Amino acid sequence: MIRGAAALCLALAGPVAAATEYGLVANKTGLSLVFPLQVESPEGRDLGVTLREPGSEDVALSALLEGGAFFRVLVPPGTYVVRFAPLDGDGPSLETRPLTFEITGPASKGGHLLTLDEGGIAGTRPIALCQSYGYDAHAITELRQYWDDLRDGSEVGEALPVPPRRELSERLCD
């Protein structure tokens, strides 16, 4: 296990040193990335993050986290062990218990918030993204006009007006 974490650090250290690009590195599942994973971490310690199915060493998703910076990545559906490995190779890697990323209710995508401290994983708690459809401020005028046109009626053979489209928005649920 330690060899695997060291190999991950070495594999990820080159791109980080050259480009310092943090965030998603690879999604090897082929599934859509839709469920939230947020990590709060102490400053000064950049980490490689991998998700693996329990009992497997195959990496499903990998990302780079800048220590102390806000980190959120969308992950595929499933149950995964999240592993953190320091990019400088100094210190042990950390693993969570298996965490499930799934639909948790109508229009709600369940994920997790992980809090790291100097001693390890200090806490995990569920979070969710809620989806809703709505009209943007500019579409309200168009919507009123649409309903006025419908109320006034249309001539036989005249095409009915097309309503403005609703926009999908996502936010963290309370």
N, C-alpha and C positions, 0 to 999 in steps of 0.2 A: 504494500500500500504506500509506504514512504517512497519507494522507487518510482511509483506511478506519479506521485505528487511532484517529485523532483524532476521527472521527465516533462511534466506539464509546465513547470516553472521555466525550464530551459527552452522548451518549444515556444513559449509565449514571451520570454524575455527579449528575444531578438526584435520582434515587431514593436514592442513597447519602447525599447530604447531608441529605435530609429524614428518612429512616428508618434509616439505617445497618444495613440488612438485608443480611447476607452469605450466600452460598450460591447455590443454583440460581436463575437468573432465568428461563430459557426453554429448553424442549426442542422444537425445531421439526421433529424427525424423525418423530414419531408412534410411535417405537419405545420399548420398555421400557428403563428406566434400570437396568442390572444390573451393569455392569463398573466396577471401581474406578479412580479417578484421584485420587492424593494429591499434594499440593504442599507442600514445605517452602520458606519464603521468609523473607528478612530482615525485621526489624521496621520499622514506620514507612512502608511503601510499599504502599498498597492497590492492587489490580490488577483489571482486567476480564479475564476468561478466556473465550475463545471456541474452539470446535472447528469445523473446516471440513474437508470432504473435500479431498484434495490436488487442486490445480488449480482449485478453486472458491472463489468469494468468498461463497457462501451460508453463513450461520451455521447449524450444526446444533444447537449447544447454547451457552448463555452462562451465566456465573456471576460472582459477585463474591467476591474473596478479600481478607481482612483481613491485611495484612502482619504476619508473625511469628506468626500464630495457626495452629493445626492446621487444615488444609483437606483435606477429602475430599468428593468428589461422585461419584455413580454416573452413568455415561454409557451411551449406547446402543451396540450392537455396530457395528463398522465400523473403517475406517482413517481417521484424522483428523490434521490438523496442529493443534497446540495453540498458540494465540497469547495472549500476555500483554501488556496495555497499561496503563500507569500511569493511574489515575483522575484524577490531578491534571494530566495532560497533560505533565508534566515528565519527559522522557527518551524513549528509543526503545522501540518495542514489540519483543517477543522471540517467535521462532517455533521450534518443534521440528521435527525431521524427521517424516515420517509415522509415527504410532504406531497399532498395531492392538489393538483391544479385542475379545477373542473367547474362546470356550470353549477351554481349554488342556489339558483332561484330564477324566477322569470326575469330575463334581461340582466342577470348578475353573473359575472365571471369571477370565481374565487381564486385567490392567490395567497401570498404570504409576505409579511414584513419580518425581516430578520435583523436583530440588533447584535452587533459584534462589539466587544470591548477588548482590552488588552489581554484578558484571561481566556477569551474564547467566545462562544456563542452565548450571549447574555439573555436572549429571549426570542421567541417567535410568536407571532399572532396572525390570525387570519385577516385578510383585507379583501375587498372586492371592487371591481369596476362595474358600475351600473350604466346601462345604455338607455337612452330615451330618444324619441323623435320629437322634433319641434321645428318651428319656423323661425328663421332669423328675422331681425327687426325690419329689414327691407321687404320681406315677403308678406308681412301683415297687411300692407296697403294692397298688394296684389290679391291676397286672399279675400279682403273685403270686396274688391272689384269683382272677383269670381262669384261670390255669393250674390252680389247685386245683379250680375248678368243672369244667374240662374233664376233668381226671384222674378226678374222682368220677363223671363221666357225668351224663347228664340223662335224664329220662323221655321216652318216645316222645311226640312232639308238643310237648314243652317247648322253648321258644326257647333257643338257645345264648346265653351271655353275650357281650356286645360288648367286645372288648379296648380298653384305653385308647389314645388316639391318640398317635402319635409327633410330636414337634415338630421343625420344620426350623430349624436354626441355621446361621449363617455366621460365619466367623472368617478372619482373614488367615492364609494358609498359611505354613509355615516354609520 
